[in-house]
Amino acid sequence: MRSLRPVPVDAKRAISGNGPNSPGSWAAAYFSRVVSPEDWARQPQPVAAPSRPPAYRYNGWIVSSKTFYIETFGCQMNVHDSEKVVGTLIRQGYEPVATPEQAHLVLYNTCSIRDKAEQKVFNRLQQFKRDAGRGKVFGVLGCVAQQEGERIFERAPHVSLVAGSASYAQLPQLLVQIEAGNRRVTGLSLETDEAFETDFTRRDNPHRAYITIIEGCDKSCAYCVVPFTRGPERSRASASIMAEARVLAEQGFTEIQLLGQNVNSYRDPSPAGWDFATLLARVGEVDGIRRVRFTTSHPRDFTKEIVDAISANPVLCNQVHLPVQSGSSRVLECMDRLYTRDEYMRRIEWLKASPRNIALSTDIIVGFPGETEADFAQTLDLIDQVEYDSMFSFKYSPRPNTAALTFEDAIPEDEKQRRLLIVQERQRAIQIRRNAARIGNVEEVLVEGRNHALGQWIGRTSQNQTLNFTHPDTDASLIGRYLPVLVTRAGPNSLAGESPVM
C-alpha cells in the first residue's frame, strides 16, 4: 500500500543543444541520406505549396521564404527527431540556416520531462513574439506540443504550428495549410501507423547515427509525462532495423546508437520475435560498425542476457545507463518504478561481474513528494555502493497529468536544492577518484573534433567518456578515426592524454 497519500483530486494516470554549433543546431550539419538511391526514386514527390514572395527583409537580413531554423531541447530521441524534421524539410525544398533571424520558418523541438525545459521553450518564443507579423512562421514540435496542444496558441499567439513527434511525416501537409493562410495548424494524434522513420533523415554527425527501435512507454511512473507525450510502446520490426544499420554502415557511419524510451522492453513484432538482447547482438555483427550503444534502459526489463551480449562482443560499448531514481524501496514504490532497491542492485551485480569493465551511469531524482531524510540517506548509500562513472541528477518537478501531481507532503524547494547539491558533490568525488584510476590506461577513442584554442583533439571512449588529447596531426581528416590514446591526466568530467602512444 502507498505510504504517500494522494489528495482527493481526479487526475489522469497514464541536455540540450541550443547553439549554432551544438547538437540541437543544424547550421553546419553534415547531411547523409538513410535511404538507398532506389528507395529515393520511389518516394512521393514534395507537396506543392501556394506561391508566396521568394524573400523579404528582416532586421537587415534578406530572408527567403524557404529557409528554416530548428532548435532542439532534450534527449537523444529529440535530436534524432530533429534529424527527421530536417530531412523532411530539405526534401520540400527548404534550406537550413544558422540563426532564427535568418529563417522564415522557426521551429522548436521540445522536451517536457521537467518544468525547466518547458519554460526554456516559452522564453525563446517570447523573444520573437513581435516577429510573426513581420513574416516569420513559428512552430512548436515534440513533447511540449503533445502535452499542451492548442493551449500553446493561447500562451504564444504568434505560434502557427503545433505538432507532436508522431506527426513529423505530415509536416509538408501541415506547412501547406499555413502557407494557404491558416494561422493555427496542429498535428497531435498519437494513433498512427507511421513507423519510426520519415522518408528522409539528415544526420548531424557523419560518423555516429541514431536508430529508433521502439517508441512510447507502457510504464506508468508517477512523475513521468512520457506515456502522455509519446504514447504506448510500439516496437519496430527487426528486419527494418537491421536494414537501416547496414545502409548506415555502407554510408560510412561506424557508431550506432539504438534509441527508445525503454529499449529493454523491445519485442520484435515480426515472426522472428527477437528480444532486445538478440537485436543488440545482431546489430553488433553488422560489417563496418565499430561501436553500438543504446539508451534508455528501464531496470524492470533489464536482463542478464543483455549483459551477456555486451560481454561477448567488444563492438557493443561497455557502458550502460540504468536510471535508478532513488535508493529507497519505499520511494521507488511510490514512484511506481516496478522494482525494489535489491532488484536494482542485482542488475548492478550482473554488470560489475562482466569482464568488459562496464561503465555505469544513472538518473537520480531528489525531493520526490514524501521523501524523508532516511529515504534520502538510502539514495546516498546506494550511490556509494555502486560508484557510478557519471550521473544525471535532478530536483523533482511536478508535471501535468502525472499521479505524483496529486501526492501530499511536497518537499520545500530549498530542501530539494540542498539534497541535490549533496548528491552532486558526492558523485563528483566518486568521479574524481574513478577517473584518476584510469591514468596510465590506453583507451581507444573515436575522434569527434578539435579544440583549436587549446590545440587538442576531442575523442570519446567506448565507455562514453570524453578524452581530450594531443596529436601531431592537425588535419581535419583525423575526425572520424579510431586512435589509441594514453591517459595522462583526469578531471571529474573528462580525461586528457596523448597520441600516438609511444
Buried (B, 14 or more C-beta within 10 A) or exposed (E): EEEBEBEEEEBEEBEBBBEBEBBBBBBEBEBBBBBEEEEEEEEEEBBEBEEEEEBBEBEEBEBBBBBBBBBBBBBBBBBBBBBBBBBBBBBBEBEBBBEBBBBBBBBBBBBBBBEEBBEBBBEBBEEBEEBBEEBBBBBBBBBBBBBBEEEBBEEBEBBBBBBBBBBBBBBBEBBBBBBEEEBBBBBBEBEBEBBBBBBBBBBBBBBBBBBBBBBBBEBBBBBBBBBBBBBEBBBBBBEBBBEBBBBBBEBEBBBBBBBBBBBBBBBBBEEEEBBBBBBBBBBBEBEEBBBBBBBBBBBBBBBBBBBBBBBBBBBBBBBBBBBBBBBBBBBBBBBBBBBBBEBBBBBBEBBEEBEBEBBBBBBBBBBBBBBBEEBBEBBBEBBEEBBBBBBBBBBBBBBBBBBBBBBEEBBEEEBBEBBBEBBBEBBEEBBEEBBBEBBEEEBBBBBBEBEEEEEBBBBBBBBBBBBBBBBEEEEEEBBBBBBEBBBEBBEBEBBBBBBEEE
